[in-house]
Amino acid sequence: MSRGGWTLIILAAAVAAWFAFGHHLGQTTAKPVERPLKVYAPVPKAAPLNGVAWQITHVYKVVEKARTIIPQIANLGADTIMISAARYQENAVSPVLFNDPEKMPSAEQWREIFAVAHANNLRVVLMPIVLLSEPRGTEWRGEIKPPNWDVWFASYEDYILDMAKLAAANGVEVMTVGSELVSTEKYGDRWKRLIASVRKVFDGKLSYSANWDHYRHIEFWDDLDYVGMTTYHKLASEAGPALEALIDAWKPIKDEILTWQATVGKPILFTEVGWCSQEGASVEAWNYYHKQEATEAGQEEQRRLYVAFMETWRDVPEVGGAIWWEWSEAKGGPDDFNYTPRGKPAEKELSRWFRQRRDSLARPNAPTTSQTAGERASKTEGS
């Protein structure tokens, strides 16, 4: 073969090799380097709880998920994680609860999950909840009405004591003894006995997560350390309100909560602060079916709702913490219309909020939840 022929073959081989491998080299060098996740220093144990919720819905690879999700929450700047998991009853009139081992972690899985949280310098709020596995129509846990309340409460106490023992064995800082069980709250004596039983096995702080519109009706706040409540208030009559309108909408709600809180004297823990990135989230914050469509307007509404809450409740001495709902393995971003702020404009606001909360702890006279809310308010007024 002539020299020209060999030259053509060599050139052809070089071109083929470039298309097969060379262009990948260019892609590799252009790929952005992932920044390592940051683990912030621990905050004082008695500092207000500023965190994000993670809801466990299945045990499949749950520890592996924890090792991914929990560092992401820590990287936001949170100092607390609230972990929620459920036992079930079939519907609102079922006599007892049951444990689904495919949805509730085992004791060993819980041990590893809590260890990951503490390794990331996060305090833990454990929130056991009740869910209905086969609800009739639109019924939910707030409408439970079993045939025999003694039997139901015995079943519920078994559940909560199991969780309290797990919490005690793993250094959990705070536990809620219930969440949004509206129809049960009239049985104050039963709740007081339950709380007393929990205190015997768990020496951390206790709360109860009341529905946003039902916190006034609970008779057992004196037995708890935090007044827990959700924040799914109606803040607008139509989608897309301006930030200023949202802040104005919070004013009478804030006044009502703080006026009532003064009669109880316990710090407020906002257990679920969150809005879907949906147009109209300000109208029906609790309704994640409101408009299941991902839009820029929906994400901007979510961002404004975050900022309005922050502006309303920033540095209020009666507040012992706020837990944002929620973070999950879902990637979030512009195609997501659920509660997570992940990959949305609200995430930047949340991270900024957490950094500001940490900065505030460095100031003299930083608030702590070891003081009563009244003591912190008096200290603030006198400073």
Phi, psi and omega in degrees: 000144182286162178302322179298323179294316178297322179298318179296320180297316180297318178296318179297319180296320180295318178297316180298318180296321178299313181293330181282322188230324189297320183292336175293327178299319178297320179295321183296316181290336181274346183293130181294143179280130180287131178284138178295147179288143184268137172252113181282160176295150178294147176268164177304143185304325184270004180292153176306148184274115178239103191212187181229147180266145171232124182257120178274122182245349180200150183269355181298118181053034186293325178290320176300319177297319179300321181290345175263311187289316185297315175298329177295319178295317177298322181296334176294337184108001178299151174248002184214147169235133171259124181249125183246138175211163191231148154256164191236158160224154190298310179211186188293337182255011177295146186285329186215171175267161173222154178263131175255106184295347176277349183239342178251123180301154175283170179300321180292320177296318177300318181303315181291321180297312179297323180296321178296317180300311182291328177295336177264018177059036176255134168284154185244130166252121179261122182239094173286135180233170174248132174235154178263125183281330180224066183296147177267112182066232184259011183297154182215182187295339178288353183243020180301134179211078183288163179292335181219111184293327179298316180294317181296314181295326176296318178295318181292320179297320176304316180299306185293323178292323174301315180291323180295321178294320175299316180298316181296320183290343186239017173069027177295137185277321185221144175222139172267140181270358179179168181212116171057035178269065192304314185290344180269344192291342179288346180267066186301320181296321178296319179294320179298319178294320178298313181298318178298321178294321179295319180301332182289337184243349184224123184256012175278188179280150181237147175214176172221138182263101181276149173297148187304334184251015186223015184290335183290338190269004185268132186259003186242020178299326182299337183272356185246170182263330178234144167272107183264140178203151175274177187229037186271048181286154171282121183245356180202164178260345178210164184294154172076035179292154177290157179302318181298323179293323179293318178298319177296323180295329180287335189302309179292329177295315179299315180300317181295316181296313184289325177297316177293317183301327180298336179278345182257320176077016178250145179296146179275133171243110175283107190277336178218098175253110183184154177216141173294156175273061181236146173296124183098005177299333179287343180272313180228080185296330183280345189260094181283000173263005189306306177207087187281074180213129180276118179221158175298323180296322178295319179291325177291323177296318176301315180300314180297322179296321175299310184295321180298318176297315182299316180293328182286318191250007180297128174058031174276118188295337180285350183267123179263359177162163177215127180247123184270134184253116003204176175238146180208184178284350176301140185286345180067219177083190188293342181266003184257139179236017181266192188290330187303139174274358189302127178069019181237166178305329180296332180297319180296321178296320182293316179297320177297318179300313180297319178297320179295322178296319178294319178298323182294332179290340179278348181282154173300149180061034177299140183291150172225154178273001175284338172278154172289160179300322180295320178295319180293321179295318180294321179296319180294318182293327184275349184277000000 
